[in-house]
Amino acid sequence: MAESKGFYSLPPLPYGYADLSPFISEQLLKVHHDGHHQKYVNQANALLEKLDKARADGSMLNMKCETQALAFNVGGHHLHSLYWENMRPVSGGGGGKPGGLIADALDREFGSFDRFQKEFTETANSVESSGWATLVFCTQTQRPLLVQIKDHDLYAIPGYKVLMVMDVWEHAYYLDYKNEKAKYTANFWNVVNWDKVDQRLEKVMRGKKEGSR
């Protein structure tokens, strides 16, 4: 009997569709999550099925096209999954300033939270066309870094641990903000889930300690 193979699935939002209003509307969240994210999941699974079929019947696909498409859709799925989780409603503690390990790490690297916030916002505003503003942690240098991700190209930062992402594809804000991306990036700070960002850094540091034993 052939071994059962896994596929991707759309994660549920950790809050209601209307819960991020007025910063992200119910309509936008539904279109973004149920439409765009679901499409990446569907396309990734279709590509996996296509590869499985080709391997079963011994045929060869255009691997350049298929692997690029798989990376794009899987990257989109993973980045969106991170994005939903690093936001939460104001009523649930969203926004404000971070505490814990992440606050200490940002202060050491950037000098202050305000400086970090300015640099991250400018990273987001300066993304050309489609992409993401991303806070990552480099385990080699032990430093949090800001990087832009073009489209969904996660391979641009191999080995870096993603702590926080902001989607700056037009589909992430256009229904609410039209061409005023800067208003969206400014309002994003009202719904950041700093507890989740801190948990991601704690996981990185815990793994580092366990690996050094």
N, C-alpha and C positions, 0 to 999 in steps of 0.2 A: 504494500500500500504506500502510495506517495505521501511524503511528509506534508502536513498542512503548513502553508506559508502565510505570514502575517501581512496585513495591509493597514493603511492609515485610516483614521476616523476623525471627524470633526469634534473637537472638545466643546462641551457646553460652556457658555460664558459663566464666570463666577459671580455674576450679578444680573439684574434684570435689564432689559433693553432700554428702559427709560431712566435707569439709575445714574447714568453719567451726565444727564441733562443738568444745566443748560450748556455744558461745555462740549458734549457730544450728544447729538439728538438721538431719539429712539429710531427714527427713520434711517439715519446714517448707520447706526450700529447694526440694524437688521440687514441692510444692504451689504455692509462690509463683512459681517460674520457669516450670515446665511448665504450670501451670494459669492463674494470674492474668495473668502477663505474656503468655502465648500468646493468651489471650482478647482482650487489648487489640490485639495484632497482627491477629488474625482480624477483629475488629470494624472496625478502621481500614481494612483491605483491602476488606471488604465495602462500606463506605461509599464508598470510591474507585470500586469497580466500579459502584455505584448511580449515582454522579455521572457516570461515563463513559457509562453507558447512557442517562441522561436527556439528556445533551448530544448523543449520537448520534441519538436519535429526536426531539429538539426539545421534550421535555416539561419541565415545571418542577416541582421538588420544593419542599418546605417548607424553605427555605434556613436559617431560624432554627434549626430542629431539627437539620438535617443538619450544618451547620457547627459547632454546639455539640457534637454527638456526635463529630464528627471531631477537634475540638480536644481533647476529653476523652481519647479513645483514643490519639491520636498523642502527647499529653502523657504519658500513662501509659507508653507504649512507650519514649519517650526518657528519662524519669526513671528507669525501672527499668534501662535499659541503663547509665546513669551509676552507679546504685546498685551493680550487680554489680561494676563495674570499680573502684569506690573502696573495695572490701573485698578482703582476702586472708587466707589462713590464718596463724595465729601461727607455724607452722613455716616459712612463706615470708616472714616479716618483718612480718606484720601487727601493728598496735597500736604502742605506744610513743609517742614524740614525733616530730614532723616535723623535717626539716632543710631546707636549701636556701632557695630564695626564699620558700616558703610559711611557713617558720618566722620569717623576718625580717618578712614582711608581717603575720603574726599578732601578733608582739611589738610592732610599731609601732602597730597599731590597738587591741589589747586590753591591752597592757602586759605580758602574760605568756601562756604557753600555758595555764596553769591557769585564768586568767580566761576565755579563749576557750572552753575546754572546759565550764566552768560555764554560760556564756551559751548555748552551742549546745545543751547538754543541757536547759536550761530552755526554750529555744525549742521543742525537740522535745516535751518533757513537756506543754507548754501548748497544743499544737495541739488544737483542738476537733474532735471527730468524725474526719474523714479528711483526711490531708494529709502534708506533708513539711517537715522542717527542712533548710534549705539555706544553704550558704556560697557567696556569689557575689562577683564582683569587678566593681566599677563603674569603667569606664574613664574616665568623666567626672571623678570625684573621686579616682581612683587609690586607692580604699579597698576592702578586703574588708568585706562586710556580711552580716549574718544576716537571713534572711527566712523567713517561713512561706509555704508554697504550699498553698492550699486545694484539695483533690481533686488534680487534675493541671493546674491552671490556669497553664501556663507563660507565658501572655500577661501575667501579673501583674508580670513583671519584664523588660519589653522592653529589649534592649540589654545586659542584665547577663550576664556569663559565669559559668556554673555551675562551681564548683570541687569541691563535695562535697555529697552529699545523704544524708539518712537517711529511710527510709520509715517513717512512723508510722501508716499505715492499720492497722487491727486484723489484717488478713490477714498483715502482716509479722511478727507476734510472737505471736498468740494461741495457736497450737498449743503453743508452748514456755512461754509466760509467763502465759497466761490473761489476767486483767485487771491484771496487774502490769507496766504499760508501763514504769515507771521502772527496773525490773530490765533490761529489754531495752535501753533507751537507755544505761544504764550499761555494759552488756556490749558494746555496739557498738564502744566505743573499743578493745577487744582485737583487732578485726579490720580496723581502718582501714588502707587502703593509701595511706600518705603519699607514696610515690613517684608514684603516679598523680595525687594532688591537686597535687603540686608540678609535674608535667608539664603539667597543665592551666593552671596559672598561668604557667609558662614560655611556653606557646603564646600566651597572651593578650599577654604582654609582648613576645614576638617579633613578633607581628602589629602591635602598636603602633609598634615601631621601624621596621618595614618600611613602615607607612603614613605615617610622618613624613618619609620620604626624598623 
